[in-house]
Amino acid sequence: MSKSSDQQLRQENLRLKGDLLSVARRFRHDLLSPVGSIQIAAEVLAQMRPEDTAEIPNMAEILKHSGGEISQMVDRVSFLLLASAQPAPLVKIDMATILTEALRELEENIGRGTARVQLPATWPEVYGVAAWLHVVWVNLLNNAVRHGGSAPKIVVAWRAEPGGFRFSVTDDGPGVPAARQAALFTPFDRLHTAVGVGLGLSIVERLIALQGGRCGHERPANGGAHFYFTLPAATRKTPDSPHPP
Amino acid sequence: MMILIVDDQPNIARVTGVALQTLGCQALVASSIRAAKHLLATEKIDAVLLDVHLAGESGLDFLSELSASPGPLPVVISTALAGPEIAGEARRRGAFDCLAKPYSLDDLRTQIAAIADFLHRTAATPTAPQRVAP
């Protein structure tokens, strides 16, 4: 076996072990809160006297939301692990359609937060995996809506760069605290070592890496937050093994 | 008894608050350390139920701050990563006890009883140790 193949296998092995640890520790940790909510809500309901009905709607809402949280978490992590285990071929992407679908999914959040989203008039020709890019855009846009302040202005843009294209989501909110910037795109296989780091951007990092790109964050000069990912110029091939550890 | 729940997960915080009320306590909820500090400064809090892993913040560091403050304020650490390392570190920093998630109504009942007993003994003997459970 060649040295580079051996090294590639070692890196792949490390990544897979990291994934397992992240599921065993971080995913387990994140699941146990909504599981705990369901258990305690059920116990409270079981001990409720017939005349104590005031809390029933609250407990029912908690049961519903916690069940939804668990379902969403399982969906997100299983999606990522499937993508990692079974790399999909890169195909020509209709980015306009992917953005439209992502915005439709976030319609309720965008409307509630009165966010304004500005989109580019045209898109470059890139190759990728549509389902993965949908998840990437949903995560980045949802973050901008949630953390971009009240009535955020969100700008979606792209530019050419050597070897490919850079896509970005910029908001005019308070920005990411300096102390949290370094850990924003913690790779999923290292998530088990990171405390207080969200799952969403780790998922984005993995999905973009699987398509040969990279992710990053910058703080714009006039404030806010600027998240970006790159995709290589169109080459019709199955993606290489994911990023090195 | 007024319990301050410090947890950034809104559902678990809310349902724990209701559970504590069914156990005869009052409860306030803070989703961040900053909010917790505000409530501690403005409300009469008898004990704290503190999640170790708050979004981007260290519950253990806050525990150290609380332990260094004057007055008997039992702080029970809650975590889904409960294990000897976390529990040991929490006790070193002055935790009253550790509660592993998911906890049950009985777990909360046991904690409430221990806290009530501790506060009663502390009030009776002011020179007794201020924070750590026996």
Interface residues (C-beta under 8 A of the other chain):
Chain A: R25 R28 H29 D30 L31 L32 S33 P34 V35 G36 S37 Q39 I40 A41 E43 V44 Q47 M48 E55 N58 M59 I62 H65 S66 E69 P177 A179 R180 V195 G196 G198
Chain B: D7 Q9 N11 I12 R14 V15 T16 V18 A19 T22 H53 L54 A55 G56 E57 S58 T79 A80 L81 K101 P102 Y103 S104 L105 L108
